[in-house]
């Protein structure tokens, strides 16, 4: 199960409890995933959702406000980009559709579009605002975090978004988030508009506002794990670079010693340089610190001797005396 799927599953356990909160939630879901099904004199508000569990949660909220039965439809998709998948919808009965649209301020009494993207009653208090964002997350929200799971789910960065169909709504959602202390950005994707977060701390804040406590803890664990891994990687890279330098320097020194031995013999070296050359040949993979400790001299003295050996190899045996 992906991080998003877990977050949605958790969302269904923290649904709004007040009537206004439920209306705020329904308003967001209906605006983004709702449509009017008109057949003869019958007009039904139909809300498309992603699972049967989501349908049950939506019906439970609707029934707590409207005393009627709601139809859940599960259908096999036979065409289009989702061919082979399953569609889930909740239909509001004709007798209550007009009331739901009016209560959520989606349509005015005269049947026209209400004109408000986010109704005033939603913006009136924090509880309603959060409830609206929960409904929005259910139907058009996504959250992605770095994962080592299936190939389709592998992601490197952090990303949270609402994908809405209206640019004005995207702006109002940003304003709503700003009042909650969350700084979101907007962009266009095809015919849709994104309200998104990329900063991991902002995403943590967003999940906390949605009351997704388990998701917050999971994301914190992922962040901590990645930061620890990144820290270890940086140390490993640094150590590897230092080892490369050590091996490169040792290789140059060994080549110089070999050249002196082949051309002149190590006896041309002073006792101190000859001791150093022999030690370097014996302990080829030793670092400068380790080699200095073996010889019982300072690292500075060792550097001087090895430089001298390299110079002798380059210039000849006349410089062999230290």
C-alpha positions as MATLAB code, in Angstrom:
seq = 'XXXXXXXXXXXXXXXXXXXXXXXXXXXXXXXXXXXXXXXXXXXXXXXXXXXXXXXXXXXXXXXXXXXXXXXXXXXXXXXXXXXXXXXXXXXXXXXXXXXXXXXXXXXXXXXXXXXXXXXXXXXXXXXXXXXXXXXXXXXXXXXXXXXXXXXXXXXXXXXXXXXXXXXXXXXXXXXXXXXXXXXXXXXXXXXXXXXXXXXXXXXXXXXXXXXXXXXXXXXXXXXXXXXXXXXXXXXXXXXXXXXXXXXXXXXXXXXXXXXXXXXXXXXXXXXXXXXXXXXXXXXXXXXXXXXXXXXXXXXXXXXXXXXXXXXXXXXXXXXXXX';
ca = [
       0.000    0.000    0.000;
       1.406    3.394   -0.996;
       1.835    6.323    1.370;
      -1.124    8.062   -0.273;
      -3.372    5.016    0.071;
      -2.495    4.791    3.757;
      -3.217    8.499    4.173;
      -6.646    8.178    2.511;
      -7.439    5.141    4.648;
      -6.561    7.141    7.755;
      -8.608   10.111    6.511;
     -11.753    7.971    6.617;
     -11.244    7.599   10.374;
     -11.060   11.359   11.056;
     -14.074   12.649    9.169;
     -15.880   15.841   10.326;
     -18.318   15.504   13.215;
     -20.352   18.720   13.113;
     -23.115   19.385   10.576;
     -21.267   22.372    9.109;
     -18.040   20.405    8.983;
     -19.779   17.605    7.098;
     -21.308   20.100    4.670;
     -17.863   21.619    4.131;
     -16.453   18.171    3.359;
     -19.362   17.305    1.023;
     -19.034   20.699   -0.674;
     -15.378   20.074   -1.607;
     -16.040   16.509   -2.752;
     -19.123   17.455   -4.797;
     -17.460   20.465   -6.433;
     -14.497   18.443   -7.675;
     -15.990   14.979   -8.156;
     -19.690   15.691   -8.500;
     -21.963   15.910  -11.522;
     -25.668   16.318  -12.174;
     -27.373   13.329  -13.759;
     -30.514   14.609  -15.480;
     -33.043   12.132  -16.842;
     -36.491   13.465  -17.639;
     -37.760   15.144  -14.489;
     -35.195   13.432  -12.316;
     -32.014   15.257  -11.341;
     -29.487   13.517   -9.146;
     -26.227   14.789   -7.692;
     -23.695   12.020   -8.306;
     -20.304   12.010   -6.542;
     -17.544    9.829   -8.012;
     -15.146    8.260   -5.518;
     -12.228    5.843   -5.603;
     -13.432    2.959   -3.440;
     -16.459    1.379   -1.839;
     -15.131    2.377    1.597;
     -15.091    6.016    0.517;
     -18.678    5.677   -0.705;
     -19.782    4.268    2.646;
     -18.105    7.155    4.479;
     -19.790    9.697    2.189;
     -23.190    8.062    2.634;
     -22.764    8.055    6.404;
     -22.129   11.807    6.413;
     -25.009   12.528    4.042;
     -27.468   10.386    6.041;
     -26.548   12.186    9.264;
     -27.900   15.387    7.669;
     -30.533   14.204    5.175;
     -33.047   11.520    6.261;
     -33.113    9.401    3.129;
     -31.385    6.505    1.414;
     -28.449    7.027   -0.923;
     -27.520    4.748   -3.786;
     -23.991    3.390   -4.182;
     -23.133    2.172   -7.657;
     -20.159   -0.029   -8.479;
     -19.511   -0.446  -12.201;
     -16.893   -2.020  -14.459;
     -15.295    0.569  -16.772;
     -15.503   -0.674  -20.357;
     -13.769    2.132  -22.257;
     -11.479    5.131  -21.932;
      -8.162    5.524  -20.140;
      -9.513    3.662  -17.104;
     -10.817    0.715  -19.122;
     -10.800   -2.439  -17.021;
     -11.009   -0.535  -13.749;
     -13.930   -0.011  -11.396;
     -15.982    3.131  -10.820;
     -17.735    3.970   -7.563;
     -20.438    6.604   -7.190;
     -22.851    7.896   -4.571;
     -26.158    9.272   -5.901;
     -28.253   11.764   -3.968;
     -32.008   11.182   -4.511;
     -33.833   13.718   -6.679;
     -35.858   14.957   -3.726;
     -32.718   15.987   -1.816;
     -30.342   16.981   -4.619;
     -31.557   20.591   -4.763;
     -31.255   20.886   -0.975;
     -27.712   19.492   -0.906;
     -26.632   21.871   -3.687;
     -28.149   24.809   -1.835;
     -26.737   23.830    1.570;
     -23.234   23.497    0.130;
     -23.671   26.754   -1.841;
     -22.849   24.980   -5.099;
     -26.052   26.163   -6.815;
     -28.378   29.044   -5.968;
     -32.113   28.622   -5.474;
     -32.677   29.725   -9.069;
     -30.621   26.758  -10.265;
     -27.605   28.749  -11.430;
     -24.020   28.245  -10.320;
     -23.545   29.939   -6.948;
     -20.450   31.794   -8.142;
     -18.457   31.119   -5.000;
     -15.458   28.810   -5.244;
     -15.207   28.242   -1.505;
     -18.375   29.288    0.358;
     -18.191   31.845    3.151;
     -19.388   29.332    5.752;
     -16.346   27.173    4.960;
     -13.970   30.091    5.484;
     -15.818   31.202    8.619;
     -13.781   29.048   10.997;
     -10.809   26.736   11.131;
     -12.852   23.553   11.688;
     -14.887   24.057    8.516;
     -11.769   24.988    6.543;
     -10.008   21.789    7.602;
     -13.132   19.751    6.817;
     -13.216   21.263    3.325;
      -9.551   20.384    2.779;
     -10.250   16.819    3.920;
     -12.979   16.492    1.295;
     -10.676   17.981   -1.312;
      -7.892   15.572   -0.395;
     -10.243   12.595   -0.690;
     -11.281   13.339   -4.268;
      -8.372   15.251   -5.821;
      -5.460   15.107   -3.407;
      -2.170   13.254   -3.695;
       0.878   12.866   -1.512;
       4.116   11.230   -2.586;
       7.219   10.571   -0.521;
      10.585    8.955   -1.272;
      10.053    5.217   -1.498;
      11.990    2.075   -2.354;
       8.876    0.089   -3.159;
       7.575   -1.019   -6.562;
       9.069    0.633   -9.638;
       5.855    2.585  -10.248;
       6.024    4.059   -6.758;
       9.721    4.925   -6.558;
      10.099    8.650   -5.934;
      13.019   10.770   -4.899;
      11.314   13.900   -3.601;
       8.413   14.960   -1.401;
       5.197   16.192   -3.028;
       1.665   17.041   -1.904;
      -0.989   18.396   -4.219;
      -4.631   19.184   -4.867;
      -5.549   18.986   -8.566;
      -8.552   21.196   -9.283;
     -10.321   22.193  -12.476;
     -10.632   25.908  -11.781;
      -7.872   28.510  -11.519;
      -9.933   30.691   -9.187;
     -10.524   27.736   -6.881;
      -6.780   27.011   -6.863;
      -6.154   30.577   -5.702;
      -8.789   30.337   -2.968;
      -7.403   27.011   -1.757;
      -3.989   28.695   -1.470;
      -5.576   31.479    0.581;
      -7.295   28.911    2.804;
      -3.974   27.128    3.380;
      -2.210   30.417    4.104;
      -4.643   31.093    6.934;
      -3.594   27.738    8.368;
       0.061   28.768    8.123;
       0.823   26.629    5.068;
       2.604   28.207    2.084;
       1.449   26.511   -1.110;
       2.213   27.227   -4.751;
       0.096   26.874   -7.867;
       0.785   25.734  -11.409;
      -1.099   24.493  -14.449;
      -1.104   20.902  -15.646;
      -2.979   20.494  -18.902;
      -6.517   21.727  -18.327;
      -6.163   21.473  -14.552;
      -4.567   23.570  -11.836;
      -2.306   22.323   -9.068;
      -2.033   23.595   -5.523;
       1.130   21.934   -4.300;
       3.775   21.645   -1.598;
       7.315   20.335   -2.049;
       8.895   21.232    1.272;
       8.811   18.244    3.630;
       8.089   20.431    6.667;
       5.127   22.060    4.901;
       3.823   18.591    3.969;
       4.146   17.486    7.588;
       2.173   20.602    8.591;
      -0.475   19.803    5.956;
      -0.902   16.221    7.153;
      -1.116   17.430   10.745;
      -3.858   19.925    9.822;
      -5.760   17.076    8.182;
      -5.424   15.202   11.500;
      -3.520   12.355    9.854;
      -1.360   11.566   12.880;
      -0.155    8.160   11.704;
       0.845    9.619    8.342;
       2.773   12.375   10.097;
       4.710    9.794   12.108;
       5.403    7.674    9.015;
       6.655   10.689    7.074;
       8.875   11.771    9.980;
      10.359    8.265   10.069;
      11.031    8.407    6.311;
      12.646   11.838    6.632;
      14.839   10.712    9.545;
      15.847    7.543    7.718;
      16.768    9.422    4.539;
      18.684   12.118    6.393;
      20.648    9.451    8.253;
      21.316    7.615    4.988;
      22.365   10.849    3.271;
      24.691   11.658    6.158;
      26.262    8.196    5.936;
      26.590    8.579    2.161;
      28.352   11.916    2.551;
      30.799   10.413    5.053;
      31.357    7.389    2.806;
      31.987    9.567   -0.239;
      34.370   11.752    1.740;
      36.227    8.714    3.067;
      36.379    7.205   -0.401;
      37.795   10.450   -1.790;
      40.409   10.533    0.953;
      41.311    6.909    0.237;
      41.658    7.701   -3.448;
      44.064   10.520   -2.603;
      45.985    8.252   -0.240;
      46.308    5.489   -2.830;
      47.296    7.968   -5.552;
      50.014    9.472   -3.366;
      51.263    6.050   -2.254;
      51.315    4.865   -5.866;
      53.454    7.838   -6.905;
      55.827    7.233   -4.000;
      56.160    3.521   -4.765;
      56.859    4.227   -8.425;
      59.594    6.674   -7.400;
      61.142    4.160   -4.996;
      61.020    1.466   -7.688;
      62.695    3.778  -10.196;
      65.511    4.631   -7.739;
      66.025    0.961   -6.893;
      66.177   -0.005  -10.555;
      68.529    2.807  -11.659;
      70.794    3.332   -8.674;
      69.869    0.930   -5.895;
      68.415    2.072   -2.571;
      71.911    2.269   -1.078;
      72.315    5.683   -2.728;
      69.708    7.014   -0.291;
      70.606    8.368    3.129;
      69.776    6.008    6.036;
      66.650    8.020    6.902;
      65.364    8.065    3.314;
      66.245    4.393    2.830;
      64.303    3.496    6.018;
      61.350    5.512    4.776;
      61.469    3.903    1.323;
      61.615    0.395    2.806;
      58.704    1.156    5.134;
      56.603    2.511    2.274;
      57.261   -0.631    0.209;
      56.372   -2.862    3.152;
      53.223   -0.955    4.140;
      51.909    0.056    0.726;
      48.310    0.722    1.806;
      49.167    2.598    5.008;
      47.996    6.192    5.293;
      50.482    8.974    5.985;
      49.454    9.022    9.640;
      49.869    5.252    9.934;
      53.244    5.267    8.172;
      54.538    8.127   10.319;
      53.521    6.189   13.432;
      55.297    3.059   12.174;
      58.507    5.062   11.603;
      58.148    6.961   14.855;
      58.353   10.366   13.174;
      55.957   13.247   12.609;
      53.702   13.398    9.582;
      55.494   16.592    8.508;
      58.860   14.819    8.615;
      57.432   11.893    6.655;
      56.047   14.244    4.003;
      59.463   15.857    3.662;
      61.219   12.501    3.234;
      58.762   11.171    0.683;
      58.885   14.387   -1.342;
      62.681   14.095   -1.323;
      62.471   10.495   -2.587;
      60.192   11.584   -5.453;
      62.585   14.437   -6.319;
      65.544   12.040   -6.391;
      63.662    9.717   -8.732;
      62.993   12.685  -11.040;
      66.418   14.383  -10.889;
      68.925   11.582  -10.269;
      71.128   10.087   -7.571;
      73.134   13.274   -6.980;
      70.367   14.521   -4.672;
      70.238   11.293   -2.659;
      71.726   12.718    0.511;
      69.054   14.152    2.822;
];
